[in-house]
Amino acid sequence: MDKQREGGERMSAPGHLTAQTGRNQAQAGADQGVRPADALDRMITLAREARSEETWAYDALSRFVAGCAEGRLDPLVAVAEGSGVDAARGRLLEVLDQIVHAGHDEGSLRADVGTGDVVGVVGLLVRALPTVPAGVGEELRERAVRLVLAGMRAHPAPVPPGEPLTADALTRRATAPHDH
C-alpha cells in the first residue's frame, strides 16, 4: 500500500519512488550564491531526515538523491571544499555511510556501490544542462535520477571493474593538491 508523504511524493514497496520529492525539502539549494556551508547543512538535514523517517535504507538513499538533484545540492562540491567545512563534511559522509551500509545489509543496494560513488553520481546529477530549455532539463534530470537509482539497486548484473569508491577515498582524492 502506498503511503503519502509531505511534499507529494508517494512510496510503495522499498525504493519505488512514484512521484517527485517536494520542493520544500531542498529548494533553497537551487538559489545562486548559497554558501557551501549552508548547502552542506541542508544536505546533512536531508540525509538525516531520510535515514530516520524511511523504513528502508534504499528509500532513504532515493530520497536523499532526489532531494539533492531537485534542490541542486552538490555533495561533491562539499567534499572537495576547503578546510572550513571539515566537520560538516564528516557529518554528511557519516550519515551517507550509514545509509549505504544499511542498504548493503538489507540487500537493496548493490555491494559495489560505495558512499563516494553516491556523492559523485549526485554531483553529476545536479549539474545544469545548458544546451536544453529549462523544462526539458528538469525532465531529463528527474529521469536521470530514477535511472541512476535503478542502476544502484541490487540485482543480478555484471559487476563493474574496480572497487567501490568510499567516502574516505573520495575525500583524499578530491582534496589532494592537483598539478596544473
C-alpha positions in Angstrom: 0.0 0.0 0.0 1.3 3.5 -0.9 1.9 5.9 1.9 1.5 9.6 1.2 4.3 11.9 2.3 4.6 15.5 2.9 5.6 17.2 -0.3 3.5 15.0 -2.5 5.7 12.0 -3.3 4.5 8.5 -2.7 6.4 5.5 -1.7 5.1 2.0 -2.3 7.4 -1.0 -1.9 11.0 -0.2 -0.9 12.7 2.1 -3.3 9.7 2.6 -5.6 9.5 6.4 -5.6 6.4 7.2 -7.7 6.4 11.0 -7.7 8.8 13.8 -7.3 10.2 14.8 -3.9 8.6 18.0 -2.5 10.3 21.3 -3.3 10.1 22.3 0.4 12.9 20.0 1.3 15.8 21.4 -0.7 14.6 24.3 -2.8 17.0 26.8 -1.2 19.9 25.0 -2.7 18.8 25.9 -6.2 19.3 29.6 -5.4 22.5 31.1 -6.8 25.1 32.3 -4.3 24.3 29.8 -1.5 27.4 29.4 0.8 28.9 25.9 0.7 28.4 25.6 4.4 24.7 26.4 4.1 24.3 23.9 1.3 26.2 21.3 3.3 23.9 21.9 6.3 20.9 21.4 4.0 22.3 18.1 2.7 23.1 16.8 6.3 19.5 17.6 7.3 18.1 15.9 4.2 20.2 12.8 4.7 19.4 12.6 8.4 15.7 13.1 7.9 15.7 10.5 5.1 17.5 8.0 7.3 15.3 8.5 10.3 11.9 8.7 8.5 12.3 5.9 5.9 11.8 2.3 6.8 14.2 1.0 4.1 17.7 2.3 3.5 17.2 2.3 -0.2 14.2 4.6 0.3 16.4 6.9 2.4 19.1 6.9 -0.4 16.4 7.6 -3.0 15.0 10.4 -1.0 18.5 11.9 -0.5 19.5 11.7 -4.1 16.1 13.0 -5.4 16.2 15.9 -2.9 19.7 16.9 -3.8 19.0 16.7 -7.5 15.9 18.8 -7.1 17.5 21.4 -4.8 20.7 21.5 -6.8 22.6 20.5 -3.7 26.0 19.1 -4.7 27.7 16.9 -2.2 30.7 16.5 -4.5 31.5 20.2 -4.1 31.1 19.9 -0.4 33.6 17.0 -0.3 36.1 19.0 -2.4 35.6 22.2 -0.4 38.4 23.7 1.7 39.1 23.1 5.3 36.4 25.4 6.6 33.8 22.7 6.3 35.7 19.6 7.6 33.4 18.8 10.5 30.2 19.3 8.4 31.7 17.3 5.6 32.4 14.5 8.1 28.8 14.6 9.4 27.4 14.3 5.9 29.7 11.5 4.9 29.0 9.7 8.1 25.2 9.7 7.6 25.6 8.7 4.0 27.9 5.8 5.0 25.2 4.7 7.4 22.6 4.7 4.7 24.8 3.0 2.2 25.9 0.3 4.6 22.3 -0.3 5.7 21.4 -0.7 2.0 24.1 -3.3 1.6 22.9 -5.0 4.8 19.2 -5.1 3.7 20.3 -6.4 0.2 18.7 -3.5 -1.6 21.9 -1.6 -2.7 24.5 -3.2 -4.9 27.6 -4.2 -3.0 29.8 -2.5 -5.5 28.3 1.0 -4.7 30.1 3.0 -2.1 29.4 6.3 -0.4 31.9 8.1 -2.7 30.0 6.6 -5.7 26.8 8.1 -4.4 28.4 11.5 -3.8 29.9 11.5 -7.2 26.7 10.5 -9.0 24.7 13.1 -7.2 27.3 15.7 -8.1 26.8 14.8 -11.7 23.0 14.8 -11.5 22.8 18.3 -10.1 24.8 20.0 -12.8 22.8 22.2 -15.1 22.1 21.2 -18.7 22.9 24.5 -20.5 22.0 23.3 -24.0 18.4 22.5 -23.4 15.4 24.6 -22.3 14.8 24.6 -18.5 11.6 22.4 -18.6 13.4 19.8 -20.7 16.4 19.9 -18.4 14.3 19.3 -15.4 12.6 16.4 -17.1 15.9 14.9 -18.1 17.3 15.4 -14.6 14.3 13.7 -13.0 14.6 10.8 -15.4 18.4 10.6 -14.8 17.8 10.4 -11.0 15.4 7.4 -11.5 17.7 5.7 -13.9 20.7 6.1 -11.6 18.8 4.9 -8.6 17.6 1.9 -10.6 21.1 1.1 -11.6 22.3 1.2 -7.9 19.6 -1.2 -6.8 20.9 -4.7 -6.0 20.1 -7.1 -8.9 21.9 -9.8 -10.8 24.2 -7.9 -13.1 27.8 -7.9 -14.1 30.0 -6.1 -11.5 31.8 -3.1 -13.0 35.6 -3.1 -12.8 37.3 -1.6 -9.8 36.5 -1.2 -6.2 33.6 0.8 -4.7 34.6 4.4 -4.1 34.5 5.0 -0.4 33.9 8.4 1.3 37.5 8.4 2.6 39.0 7.7 -0.8 36.9 10.3 -2.5 37.8 12.9 0.1 41.5 12.1 -0.2 41.4 12.3 -4.0 39.2 15.4 -4.1 41.3 17.4 -1.6 44.7 16.3 -2.8 46.9 19.0 -4.4 46.4 19.0 -8.2 49.1 19.6 -10.8 48.0 22.3 -13.1 
